[in-house]
């Protein structure tokens, strides 16, 4: 299988991290979003939405959206619950990540890290701070009661949220305000076969 992505993107990195944790063999295809490579005709033929990450299976089938890719690759493993309610709890956190977390923390990080915080986008960057802190506070409350987001063991919910949370400081978010989140980050990083965002 091939995975198209940018390792510095949290959405792409979390797929790379899952592959490492589960020993999933794949070919990583680096994509430069700033150079417009996701808008090239051959890429759009694989993903009309023109975004990464993108999973291309050996039979040519393609799957986009990072959390869908995570759950597909983790199917049958300990990282994805078989119980319907526990699976729904994982998905609940993944929807939270895409709607209440990523639009603030990831966008603030993109403006600062990828674009160099241009003056023209400073107001947008600052506007993202409140929503990002709200999301981190929700995580803090949960992680003060359980070691992982859905209970006592690592799941794809944690991998989904970990992608951008562990680099939230690059978007201006001080994680020292969230000790339970910091302890969770440390727990994730201590897992065997963990790889960093390199």
Contact map, one row per residue, 1 for C-alpha under 8 A:
111000000000000000000000111000000000000000000000000000111100000000000000000000000000000000000000000000000000000000000000000000000000000000000000000000000000000000000000000000000000000000000000000000
111100000000000000000000011110000000000000000000000000111100000000000000000000000000000000000000000000000000000000000000000000000000000000000000000000000000000000000000000000000000000000000000000000
111110000000000000000000011110000000000000000000000011110000000000000000000000000000000000000000000000000000000000000000000000000000000000000000000000000000000000000000000000000000000000000000000000
011111000000000000000000000111100000000000000000000111110000000000000000000000000000000000000000000000000000000000000000000000000000000000000000000000000000000000000000000000000000000000000000000000
001111101001000000000000000111100000000000000000000111000000000000000000000000000000000000000000000000000000000000000000000000000000000000000000000000000000000000000000000000000000000000000000000000
000111111001100000000000000001111000000000000000000110000000000000000000000000000000000000000000000000000000000000000000000000000000000000000000000000000000000000000000000000000000000000000000000000
000011111101100100000000000001000000000000000000000000000000000000000000000000000000000000000000000000000000000000000000000000000000000000000000000000000000000000000000000000000000000000000000000011
000001111101100000000000000000000000000000000000000000000000000000000000000000000000000000000000000000000000000000000000000000000000000000000000000000000000000000000000000000000000000000000000000011
000011111111100000000000000000000000000000000000000000000000000000000000000000000000000000000000000000000000000000000000000000000000000000000000000000000000000000000000000000000000000000000000000000
000000111111110000000000000000000000000000000000000000000000000000000000000000000000000000000000000000000100000000000000000000000000000000000000000000000000000000110000000000000000000000000000000000
000000001111111000000000000000000000000000000000000110000000000001000000000000000000000000000000000000000000000000000000000000000000000000000000000000000000000100110000000000000000000000000000000000
000011111111111100000000000000000000000000000000000110000000000001000000000000000000000000000000000000000000000000000000000000000000000000000000000000000000000000000000000000000000000000000000000000
000001111111111110000000000000000000000000000000000000000000000000000000000000000000000000000000000000000000000000000000000000000000000000000000000000000000000000100000000000000000000000000000000010
000000000111111111000000000000000000000000000000000000000000000001000100000000000000000000000000000000000000000000000000000000000000000000000000000000000000001101100000000000000000000000000000000000
000000000011111111100000000000000000000000000000000010000000000001001100000000000000000000000000000000000000000000000000000000000000000000000000000000000000000000000000000000000000000000000000000000
000000100001111111110000000000000000000000000000000000000000000000000000000000000000000000000000000000000000000000000000000000000000000000000000000000000000000000000000000000000000000000000000000000
000000000000111111111000000000000000000000000000000000000000000000000000000000000000000000000000000000000000000000000000000000000000000000000000000000000000001000000000000000000000000000000000011100
000000000000011111111100000000000000000000000000000000000000000000000100010000000000000000000000000000000000000000000000000000000000000000000000000000000000001000000000000000000000000000000000000000
000000000000001111111111110000000000000000000000000000000000000000000000100000000000000000000000000000000000000000000000000000000000000000000000000000000000000000000000000000000000000000000000000000
000000000000000111111111000000000000000000000000000000000000000000000000000000000000000000000000000000000000000000000000000000000000000000000000000000000000000000000000000000000000000000000000111000
000000000000000011111111000000000000000000000000000000000000000000000000000000000000000000000000000000000000000000000000000000000000000000000000000000000000000000000000000000000000000000000001110000
000000000000000001111111000000000000000000000000000000000000000000000000010000000000000000000000000000000000000000000000000000000000000000000000000000000000000000000000000000000000000000000000000000
000000000000000000111111100000000000000000000000000000000000000000000000000000000000000000000000000000000000000000000000000000000000000000000000000000000000000000000000000000000000000000000000000000
000000000000000000111111110000000000000000000000000000000000000000000000000000000000000000000000000000000000000000000000000000000000000000000000000000000000000000000000000000000000000000000000000000
100000000000000000100011111000000000000000000000000000000000000000000000000000000000000000000000000000000000000000000000000000000000000000000000000000000000000000000000000000000000000000000000000000
111000000000000000100001111100000000000000000000000000000000000000000000000000000000000000000000000000000000000000000000000000000000000000000000000000000000000000000000000000000000000000000000000000
111000000000000000000000111110000000000000000000000000000000000000000000000000000000000000000000000000000000000000000000000000000000000000000000000000000000000000000000000000000000000000000000000000
011110000000000000000000011111000000000000000000000000000000000000000000000000000000000000000000000000000000000000000000000000000000000000000000000000000000000000000000000000000000000000000000000000
011110000000000000000000001111100000000000000000000000000000000000000000000000000000000000000000000000000000000000000000000000000000000000000000000000000000000000000000000000000000000000000000000000
000111100000000000000000000111110000000000000000000000000000000000000000000000000000000000000000000000000000000000000000000000000000000000000000000000000000000000000000000000000000000000000000000000
000111000000000000000000000011111000110000000000000100000000000000000000000000000000000000000000000000000000000000000000000000000000000000000000000000000000000000000000000000000000000000000000000000
000001000000000000000000000001111111110000000000000000000000000000000000000000000000000000000000000000000000000000000000000000000000000000000000000000000000000000000000000000000000000000000000000000
000001000000000000000000000000111111110000000000000000000000000000000000000000000000000000000000000000000000000000000000000000000000000000000000000000000000000000000000000000000000000000000000000000
000000000000000000000000000000011111100000000000000000000000000000000000000000000000000000000000000000000000000000000000000000000000000000000000000000000000000000000000000000000000000000000000000000
000000000000000000000000000000011111100000000000000000000000000000000000000000000000000000000000000000000000000000000000000000000000000000000000000000000000000000000000000000000000000000000000000000
000000000000000000000000000000011111111100000000000000000000000000000000000000000000000000000000000000000000000000000000000000000000000000000000000000000000000000000000000000000000000000000000000000
000000000000000000000000000000111111111100100000000000000000000000000000000000000000000000000000000000000000000000000000000000000000000000000000000000000000000000000000000000000000000000000000000000
000000000000000000000000000000111001111100110000011100000000000000000000000000000000000000000000000000000000000000000000000000000000000000000000000000000000000000000000000000000000000000000000000000
000000000000000000000000000000000001111110110000010000000000000000000000000000000000000000000000000000000000000000000000000000000000000000000000000000000000000000000000000000000000000000000000000000
000000000000000000000000000000000001111111110000000000000000000000000000000000000000000000000000000000000000000000000000000000000000000000000000000000000000000000000000000000000000000000000000000000
000000000000000000000000000000000000001111111000000000000000000000000000000000000000000000000000000000000000000000000000000000000000000000000000000000000000000000000000000000000000000000000000000000
000000000000000000000000000000000000000111111100000000000000000000000000000000000000000000000000000000000000000000000000000000000000000000000000000000000000000000000000000000000000000000000000000000
000000000000000000000000000000000000111111111111010000000000000000000000000000000000000000000000000000000000000000000000000000000000000000000000000000000000000000000000000000000000000000000000000000
000000000000000000000000000000000000011111111111110000000000000000000000000000000000000000000000000000000000000000000000000000000000000000000000000000000000000000000000000000000000000000000000000000
000000000000000000000000000000000000000011111111000000000000000000000000000000000000000000000000000000000000000000000000000000000000000000000000000000000000000000000000000000000000000000000000000000
000000000000000000000000000000000000000001111111000000000000010000000000000000000000000000000000000000000000000000000000000000000000000000000000000000000000000000000000000000000000000000000000000000
000000000000000000000000000000000000000000111111111001000000011100000000000000000000000000000000000000000000000000000000000000000000000000000000000000000000000000000000000000000000000000000000000000
000000000000000000000000000000000000000000111111110000000000000000000000000000000000000000000000000000000000000000000000000000000000000000000000000000000000000000000000000000000000000000000000000000
000000000000000000000000000000000000000000010011111000000000000000000000000000000000000000000000000000000000000000000000000000000000000000000000000000000000000000000000000000000000000000000000000000
000000000000000000000000000000000000011000110011111100000000000000000000000000000000000000000000000000000000000000000000000000000000000000000000000000000000000000000000000000000000000000000000000000
000000000000000000000000000000000000010000000010111111000000000100000000000000000000000000000000000000000000000000000000000000000000000000000000000000000000000000000000000000000000000000000000000000
000111000011000000000000000000100000010000000000011111000000000111000000000000000000000000000000000000000000000000000000000000000000000000000000000000000000000000000000000000000000000000000000000000
001111000011001000000000000000000000000000000000001111100000000111000000000000000000000000000000000000000000000000000000000000000000000000000000000000000000000000000000000000000000000000000000000000
001110000000000000000000000000000000000000000010001111110000011111001000000000000000000000000000000000000000000000000000000000000000000000000000000000000000000000000000000000000000000000000000000000
111100000000000000000000000000000000000000000000000011111000011100001000000000000000000000000000000000000000000000000000000000000000000000000000000000000000000000000000000000000000000000000000000000
111100000000000000000000000000000000000000000000000001111101111000000000000000000000000000000000000000000000000000000000000000000000000000000000000000000000000000000000000000000000000000000000000000
110000000000000000000000000000000000000000000000000000111111110000000000000000000000000000000000000000000000000000000000000000000000000000000000000000000000000000000000000000000000000000000000000000
110000000000000000000000000000000000000000000000000000011111100000000000000000000000000000000000000000000000000000000000000000000000000000000000000000000000000000000000000000000000000000000000000000
000000000000000000000000000000000000000000000000000000001111100000000000000000000000000000000000000000000000000000000000000000000000000000000000000000000000000000000000000000000000000000000000000000
000000000000000000000000000000000000000000000000000000011111110000000000000000000000000000000000000000000000000000000000000000000000000000000000000000000000000000000000000000000000000000000000000000
000000000000000000000000000000000000000000000000000000011111111000000000000000000000000000000000000000000000000000000000000000000000000000000000000000000000000000000000000000000000000000000000000000
000000000000000000000000000000000000000000000110000001111001111100000000000000000000000000000000000000000000000000000000000000000000000000000000000000000000000000000000000000000000000000000000000000
000000000000000000000000000000000000000000000010000001110000111110011000000000000000000000000000000000000000000000000000000000000000000000000000000000000000000000000000000000000000000000000000000000
000000000000000000000000000000000000000000000010001111100000011111011000000000000000000000000000000000000000000000000000000000000000000000000000000000000000000000000000000000000000000000000000000000
000000000000000000000000000000000000000000000000000111000000001111111000000000000000000000000000000000000000000000000000000000000000000000000000000000000000000000000000000000000000000000000000000000
000000000011011000000000000000000000000000000000000111000000000111111100000000000000000000000000000000000000000000000000000000000000000000000000000000000000000000000000000000000000000000000000000000
000000000000000000000000000000000000000000000000000000000000000011111110000000000000000000000100000000000000000000000000000000000000000000000000000000000001000100000000000000000000000000000000000000
000000000000000000000000000000000000000000000000000000000000001111111111000000000000000000000000000000000000000000000000000000000000000000000000000000000000000000000000000000000000000000000000000000
000000000000001000000000000000000000000000000000000001100000001111111111100000000000000000000000000000000000000000000000000000000000000000000000000000000000000000000000000000000000000000000000000000
000000000000011001000000000000000000000000000000000000000000000001111111110000000000000000000000000000000000000000000000000000000000000000000000000000000001000100000000000000000000000000000000000000
000000000000000000000000000000000000000000000000000000000000000000111111111000010000000000000000000000000000000000000000000000000000000000000000000000000001000000000000000000000000000000000000000000
000000000000000000000000000000000000000000000000000000000000000000011111111000000000000000000000000000000000000000000000000000000000000000000000000000000000000000000000000000000000000000000000000000
000000000000000000100000000000000000000000000000000000000000000000001111111000000000000000000000000000000000000000000000000000000000000000000000000000000000000000000000000000000000000000000000000000
000000000000000001000100000000000000000000000000000000000000000000000111111111110000000000000000000000000000000000000000000000000000000000000000000000000001000000000000000000000000000000000000000000
000000000000000000000000000000000000000000000000000000000000000000000011111110110000000000000000000000000000000000000000000000000000000000000000000000000000000000000000000000000000000000000000000000
000000000000000000000000000000000000000000000000000000000000000000000000011111010100000000000000000000000000000000000000000000000000000000000000000000000000000000000000000000000000000000000000000000
000000000000000000000000000000000000000000000000000000000000000000000000011111110000000000000000000000000000000000000000000000000000000000000000000000000000000000000000000000000000000000000000000000
000000000000000000000000000000000000000000000000000000000000000000000000010111111000000000000000000000000000000000000000000000000000000000000000000000000010000000000000000000000000000000000000000000
000000000000000000000000000000000000000000000000000000000000000000000000011011111000000000000000000000000000000000000000000000000000000000000000000000000111000000000000000000000000000000000000000000
000000000000000000000000000000000000000000000000000000000000000000000010011111111100001001000000000000000000000000000000000000000000000000000000000000000011000000000000000000000000000000000000000000
000000000000000000000000000000000000000000000000000000000000000000000000000001111111011000000000000000000000000000000000000000000000000000000000000000000010000000000000000000000000000000000000000000
000000000000000000000000000000000000000000000000000000000000000000000000000100011111011000000000000000000000000000000000000000000000000000000000000000000000000000000000000000000000000000000000000000
000000000000000000000000000000000000000000000000000000000000000000000000000000001111111000000000000000000000000000000000000000000000000000000000000000000000000000000000000000000000000000000000000000
000000000000000000000000000000000000000000000000000000000000000000000000000000001111111100000000000000000000000000000000000000000000000000000000000000000000000000000000000000000000000000000000000000
000000000000000000000000000000000000000000000000000000000000000000000000000000000011111110000000000000000000000000000000000000000000000000000000000000000000000000000000000000000000000000000000000000
000000000000000000000000000000000000000000000000000000000000000000000000000000001111111111000000000000000000000000000000000000000000000000000000000001000000000000000000000000000000000000000000000000
000000000000000000000000000000000000000000000000000000000000000000000000000000011111111111100000000000000000000000000000000000000000000000000000000000000000000000000000000000000000000000000000000000
000000000000000000000000000000000000000000000000000000000000000000000000000000000001111111110000000000000000000000000000000000000000000000000000000000000000000000000000000000000000000000000000000000
000000000000000000000000000000000000000000000000000000000000000000000000000000000000111111111000000000000000000000000000000000000000000000000000000001000000000000000000000000000000000000000000000000
000000000000000000000000000000000000000000000000000000000000000000000000000000010000011111111100000000000000000000000000000000000000000000000000000001000011100000000000000000000000000000000000000000
000000000000000000000000000000000000000000000000000000000000000000000000000000000000001111111110000000000000000000000000000000000000000000000000000000000000100000000000000000000000000000000000000000
000000000000000000000000000000000000000000000000000000000000000000000000000000000000000111111111000000000000000000000000000000000000000000000000000000000000000000000000000000000000000000000000000000
000000000000000000000000000000000000000000000000000000000000000000000000000000000000000011111111100000000000000000000000000000000000000000000000000010000000100010000000000000000000000000000000000000
000000000000000000000000000000000000000000000000000000000000000000100000000000000000000001111111110000000000000000000000000000000000000000000000000000000000100110000000000000000000000000000000000000
000000000000000000000000000000000000000000000000000000000000000000000000000000000000000000111111111100000000000000000000000000000000000000000000000000000000000000000000000000000000000000000000000000
000000000000000000000000000000000000000000000000000000000000000000000000000000000000000000011111111110000000000000000000000000000000000000000000000000000000000000000000000000000000000000000000000000
000000000000000000000000000000000000000000000000000000000000000000000000000000000000000000001111111111000000000000000000000000000000000000000000000000000000000110000000000000000000000000000000000000
000000000000000000000000000000000000000000000000000000000000000000000000000000000000000000000111111111100000000000000000000000000000000000000000000000000000000000000000000000000000000000000000000000
000000000000000000000000000000000000000000000000000000000000000000000000000000000000000000000011111111100000000000000000000000000000000000000000000000000000000000000000000000000000000000000000000000
000000000000000000000000000000000000000000000000000000000000000000000000000000000000000000000011111111110000000000000000000000000011001000000000000000000000000000000000000000000000000000000000000000
000000000000000000000000000000000000000000000000000000000000000000000000000000000000000000000001111111111100000000000000000000000011001100000000000000000000000000000000000000000000000000000000000000
000000000000000000000000000000000000000000000000000000000000000000000000000000000000000000000000111111111110000000000000000000000000000000000000000000000000000000010000000000000000000000000000000000
000000000000000000000000000000000000000000000000000000000000000000000000000000000000000000000000011111111110000000000000000000010000000000000000000000000000000000000000000000000000000000000000000000
000000000000000000000000000000000000000000000000000000000000000000000000000000000000000000000000000111111111000000000000000000011011000000000000000000000000000000000000000000000000000000000000000000
000000000000000000000000000000000000000000000000000000000000000000000000000000000000000000000000000011111111100000000000000000011001000000000000000000000000000000011001001010000000000000000000000000
000000000100000000000000000000000000000000000000000000000000000000000000000000000000000000000000000011111111110000000000000000000000000000000000000000000000000000010001001000000000000000000000000000
000000000000000000000000000000000000000000000000000000000000000000000000000000000000000000000000000001111111111000000000000010010000000000000000000000000000000000000000001000000000000000000000000000
000000000000000000000000000000000000000000000000000000000000000000000000000000000000000000000000000000011111111100000000000111011000000000000000000000000000000000000000001100000000000000000000000000
000000000000000000000000000000000000000000000000000000000000000000000000000000000000000000000000000000001111111111000000000000000000000000000000000000000000000000000001011100000000000000000000000000
000000000000000000000000000000000000000000000000000000000000000000000000000000000000000000000000000000000111111111100000000000000000000000000000000000000000000000000000001000000000000000000000000000
000000000000000000000000000000000000000000000000000000000000000000000000000000000000000000000000000000000011111111111100100010000000000000000000000000000000000000000000001000000000000000000000000000
000000000000000000000000000000000000000000000000000000000000000000000000000000000000000000000000000000000001111111111100000010000000000000000000000000000000000000000000011000000000000000000000000000
000000000000000000000000000000000000000000000000000000000000000000000000000000000000000000000000000000000000111111111000000000000000000000000000000000000000000000000000011000000000000000000000000000
000000000000000000000000000000000000000000000000000000000000000000000000000000000000000000000000000000000000111111110000000000000000000000000000000000000000000000000000000000000000000000000000000000
000000000000000000000000000000000000000000000000000000000000000000000000000000000000000000000000000000000000011111111100000000000000000000000000000000000000000000000000000000000000000000000000000000
000000000000000000000000000000000000000000000000000000000000000000000000000000000000000000000000000000000000001111111100000000000000000000000000000000000000000000000000000000000000000000000000000000
000000000000000000000000000000000000000000000000000000000000000000000000000000000000000000000000000000000000001110111110110010000000000000000000000000000000000000000000000000000000000000000000000000
000000000000000000000000000000000000000000000000000000000000000000000000000000000000000000000000000000000000001100111111110000000000000000000000000000000000000000000000000000000000000000000000000000
000000000000000000000000000000000000000000000000000000000000000000000000000000000000000000000000000000000000000000001111111000000000000000000000000000000000000000000000000000000000000000000000000000
000000000000000000000000000000000000000000000000000000000000000000000000000000000000000000000000000000000000000000000111111000000000000000000000000000000000000000000000000000000000000000000000000000
000000000000000000000000000000000000000000000000000000000000000000000000000000000000000000000000000000000000001000001111111110000000000000000000000000000000000000000000000000000000000000000000000000
000000000000000000000000000000000000000000000000000000000000000000000000000000000000000000000000000000000000000000001111111111000000000000000000000000000000000000000000000000000000000000000000000000
000000000000000000000000000000000000000000000000000000000000000000000000000000000000000000000000000000000000000000000011111111100000000000000000000000000000000000000000000000000000000000000000000000
000000000000000000000000000000000000000000000000000000000000000000000000000000000000000000000000000000000001000000000000111111110000000000000000000000000000000000000000000000000000000000000000000000
000000000000000000000000000000000000000000000000000000000000000000000000000000000000000000000000000000000011001100001000111111111000000000000000000000000000000000000000000000000000000000000000000000
000000000000000000000000000000000000000000000000000000000000000000000000000000000000000000000000000000000001000000000000011111111000000000000000000000000000000000000000000000000000000000000000000000
000000000000000000000000000000000000000000000000000000000000000000000000000000000000000000000000000000000000000000000000001111111110000000000000000000000000000000000000000000000000000000000000000000
000000000000000000000000000000000000000000000000000000000000000000000000000000000000000000000000000000111011000000000000000111111111000000000000000000000000000000000000000000000000000000000000000000
000000000000000000000000000000000000000000000000000000000000000000000000000000000000000000000000000000011001000000000000000011111111100000000000000000000000000000000000000110000000000000000000000000
000000000000000000000000000000000000000000000000000000000000000000000000000000000000000000000000000000000000000000000000000000111111110000000000000000000000000000000000000000000000000000000000000000
000000000000000000000000000000000000000000000000000000000000000000000000000000000000000000000000000110010000000000000000000000111111111000000000000000000000000000000000000000000000000000000000000000
000000000000000000000000000000000000000000000000000000000000000000000000000000000000000000000000000110011000000000000000000000011111111100000000000000000000000000000000000010000000000000000000000000
000000000000000000000000000000000000000000000000000000000000000000000000000000000000000000000000000000000000000000000000000000001111111110000000000000000000000000000000000010000000000000000000000000
000000000000000000000000000000000000000000000000000000000000000000000000000000000000000000000000000000000000000000000000000000000111111111000000000000000000000000000000000000000000000000000000000000
000000000000000000000000000000000000000000000000000000000000000000000000000000000000000000000000000110000000000000000000000000000011111111100000000000000000000000000000000000000000000000000000000000
000000000000000000000000000000000000000000000000000000000000000000000000000000000000000000000000000010000000000000000000000000000001111111110000000000000000000000000000000000000100100000000000000000
000000000000000000000000000000000000000000000000000000000000000000000000000000000000000000000000000000000000000000000000000000000000111111111000000000000000000000000000000000000100000000000000000000
000000000000000000000000000000000000000000000000000000000000000000000000000000000000000000000000000000000000000000000000000000000000011111111100000000000000000000000000000000000000000000000000000000
000000000000000000000000000000000000000000000000000000000000000000000000000000000000000000000000000000000000000000000000000000000000001111111110000010000000000000000000000000000000100000000000000000
000000000000000000000000000000000000000000000000000000000000000000000000000000000000000000000000000000000000000000000000000000000000000111111111000000000000000000000000000000000111100000000000000000
000000000000000000000000000000000000000000000000000000000000000000000000000000000000000000000000000000000000000000000000000000000000000011111111100000000000000000000000000000000000000000000000000000
000000000000000000000000000000000000000000000000000000000000000000000000000000000000000000000000000000000000000000000000000000000000000001111111110010000000000000000000000000000000000000000000000000
000000000000000000000000000000000000000000000000000000000000000000000000000000000000000000000000000000000000000000000000000000000000000000111111111110000000000000000000000000000001100100000000000000
000000000000000000000000000000000000000000000000000000000000000000000000000000000000000000000000000000000000000000000000000000000000000000011111111000000000000000000000000000000001000000000000000000
000000000000000000000000000000000000000000000000000000000000000000000000000000000000000000000000000000000000000000000000000000000000000000001111111000000000000000000000000000000000000000000000000000
000000000000000000000000000000000000000000000000000000000000000000000000000000000000000000000000000000000000000000000000000000000000000000000111111111110000000000000000000000000000000000000000000000
000000000000000000000000000000000000000000000000000000000000000000000000000000000000000000000000000000000000000000000000000000000000000000000011111110111000000000000000000000000000000100000000000000
000000000000000000000000000000000000000000000000000000000000000000000000000000000000000000000000000000000000000000000000000000000000000000000010011111111110010000000000000000000000000100000000000000
000000000000000000000000000000000000000000000000000000000000000000000000000000000000000000001000000000000000000000000000000000000000000000100110011111100100110000000000000000000000000000000000000000
000000000000000000000000000000000000000000000000000000000000000000000000000000000000010011000000000000000000000000000000000000000000000000000000010111111110100000000000000000000000000000000000000000
000000000000000000000000000000000000000000000000000000000000000000000000000000000000000000000000000000000000000000000000000000000000000000000000011111111000000000000000000000000000000000000000000000
000000000000000000000000000000000000000000000000000000000000000000000000000000000000000000000000000000000000000000000000000000000000000000000000011101111100000000000000000000000000000000000000000000
000000000000000000000000000000000000000000000000000000000000000000000000000000000000000000000000000000000000000000000000000000000000000000000000001101111110000000000000000000000000000000000000000000
000000000000000000000000000000000000000000000000000000000000000000000000000000100000000000000000000000000000000000000000000000000000000000000000000111011111111000000000000000000000000000010000000000
000000000000000000000000000000000000000000000000000000000000000000000000000001111000000001000000000000000000000000000000000000000000000000000000000101001111111000000000000000000000000000000000000000
000000000000000000000000000000000000000000000000000000000000000000100110010000110000000001000000000000000000000000000000000000000000000000000000000000000111111100000000000000000000000000000000000000
000000000000000000000000000000000000000000000000000000000000000000000000000000000000000001101100000000000000000000000000000000000000000000000000000011000111111110000000000000000000000000000000000000
000000000000000000000000000000000000000000000000000000000000000000000000000000000000000000000000000000000000000000000000000000000000000000000000000110000111111111000000000000000000000000000000000000
000000000000010011000000000000000000000000000000000000000000000000000000000000000000000000000000000000000000000000000000000000000000000000000000000000000111111111100000000000000000000000000000000000
000000000010010000000000000000000000000000000000000000000000000000100100000000000000000000000100100000000000000000000000000000000000000000000000000000000001111111100000000000000000000000000000000000
000000000000000000000000000000000000000000000000000000000000000000000000000000000000000000001100100000000000000000000000000000000000000000000000000000000000111111111000000000000000000000000000000000
000000000000010000000000000000000000000000000000000000000000000000000000000000000000000000000000000000000000000000000000000000000000000000000000000000000000011111111100000000000000000010000000000000
000000000110110000000000000000000000000000000000000000000000000000000000000000000000000000000000000000000000000000000000000000000000000000000000000000000000001111111110000000000000000000000000000000
000000000110000000000000000000000000000000000000000000000000000000000000000000000000000000000000000001001100000000000000000000000000000000000000000000000000000011111111000000000000000000000000000000
000000000000000000000000000000000000000000000000000000000000000000000000000000000000000000000000000000001000000000000000000000000000000000000000000000000000000011111111000000000000000000000000000000
000000000000000000000000000000000000000000000000000000000000000000000000000000000000000000000000000000000000000000000000000000000000000000000000000000000000000001111111100000000000000010000000000000
000000000000000000000000000000000000000000000000000000000000000000000000000000000000000000000000000000000000000000000000000000000000000000000000000000000000000000111111111000000000000000000000000000
000000000000000000000000000000000000000000000000000000000000000000000000000000000000000000000000000000001100100000000000000000000000000000000000000000000000000000011111111111100000000000000000000000
000000000000000000000000000000000000000000000000000000000000000000000000000000000000000000000000000000000000000000000000000000000000000000000000000000000000000000000111111111100000000000000000000000
000000000000000000000000000000000000000000000000000000000000000000000000000000000000000000000000000000000000100110000000000000000000000000000000000000000000000000000011111110000000000000000000000000
000000000000000000000000000000000000000000000000000000000000000000000000000000000000000000000000000000001111111110000000000000000000000000000000000000000000000000000011111110000000000000000000000000
000000000000000000000000000000000000000000000000000000000000000000000000000000000000000000000000000000000001100000000000000000001000000000000000000000000000000000000001111111000000000000000000000000
000000000000000000000000000000000000000000000000000000000000000000000000000000000000000000000000000000001000000000000000000000001001100000000000000000000000000000000001111111100000000000000000000000
000000000000000000000000000000000000000000000000000000000000000000000000000000000000000000000000000000000000000000000000000000000000000000000000000000000000000000000001100111111000000000000000000000
000000000000000000000000000000000000000000000000000000000000000000000000000000000000000000000000000000000000000000000000000000000000000000000000000000000000000000000001100011111110110000000000000000
000000000000000000000000000000000000000000000000000000000000000000000000000000000000000000000000000000000000000000000000000000000000000000000000000000000000000000000000000001111110010000000000000000
000000000000000000000000000000000000000000000000000000000000000000000000000000000000000000000000000000000000000000000000000000000000000000000000000000000000000000000000000001111110000000000000000000
000000000000000000000000000000000000000000000000000000000000000000000000000000000000000000000000000000000000000000000000000000000000000110010000000000000000000000000000000000111111110000000000000000
000000000000000000000000000000000000000000000000000000000000000000000000000000000000000000000000000000000000000000000000000000000000000000010000000000000000000000000000000000111111111000000000000000
000000000000000000000000000000000000000000000000000000000000000000000000000000000000000000000000000000000000000000000000000000000000000000010011000000000000000000000000000000000111111100000000000000
000000000000000000000000000000000000000000000000000000000000000000000000000000000000000000000000000000000000000000000000000000000000000100110010000000000000000000000000000000100111111110000000000000
000000000000000000000000000000000000000000000000000000000000000000000000000000000000000000000000000000000000000000000000000000000000000000000000000000000000000000000000000000110111111111000000000000
000000000000000000000000000000000000000000000000000000000000000000000000000000000000000000000000000000000000000000000000000000000000000000000000000000000000000000000000000000000011111111100000000000
000000000000000000000000000000000000000000000000000000000000000000000000000000000000000000000000000000000000000000000000000000000000000000000010001100000000000000000000000000000001111111110000000000
000000000000000000000000000000000000000000000000000000000000000000000000000000000000000000000000000000000000000000000000000000000000000000000000000000000000000001000100000000000000111111111000000000
000000000000000000000000000000000000000000000000000000000000000000000000000000000000000000000000000000000000000000000000000000000000000000000000000000000000000000000000000000000000011111111100000000
000000000000000000000000000000000000000000000000000000000000000000000000000000000000000000000000000000000000000000000000000000000000000000000000000000000000000000000000000000000000001111111110000000
000000000000000000000000000000000000000000000000000000000000000000000000000000000000000000000000000000000000000000000000000000000000000000000000000000000100000000000000000000000000000111111110010000
000000000000000000000000000000000000000000000000000000000000000000000000000000000000000000000000000000000000000000000000000000000000000000000000000000000000000000000000000000000000000011111110011000
000000000000000000000000000000000000000000000000000000000000000000000000000000000000000000000000000000000000000000000000000000000000000000000000000000000000000000000000000000000000000001111111010000
000000000000000000000000000000000000000000000000000000000000000000000000000000000000000000000000000000000000000000000000000000000000000000000000000000000000000000000000000000000000000000111111110000
000000000000000000001000000000000000000000000000000000000000000000000000000000000000000000000000000000000000000000000000000000000000000000000000000000000000000000000000000000000000000000000111110000
000000000000000000011000000000000000000000000000000000000000000000000000000000000000000000000000000000000000000000000000000000000000000000000000000000000000000000000000000000000000000000000011111000
000000000000000010011000000000000000000000000000000000000000000000000000000000000000000000000000000000000000000000000000000000000000000000000000000000000000000000000000000000000000000000011111111100
000000000000000010010000000000000000000000000000000000000000000000000000000000000000000000000000000000000000000000000000000000000000000000000000000000000000000000000000000000000000000000001000111110
000000000000000010000000000000000000000000000000000000000000000000000000000000000000000000000000000000000000000000000000000000000000000000000000000000000000000000000000000000000000000000000000011111
000000110000100000000000000000000000000000000000000000000000000000000000000000000000000000000000000000000000000000000000000000000000000000000000000000000000000000000000000000000000000000000000001111
000000110000000000000000000000000000000000000000000000000000000000000000000000000000000000000000000000000000000000000000000000000000000000000000000000000000000000000000000000000000000000000000000111
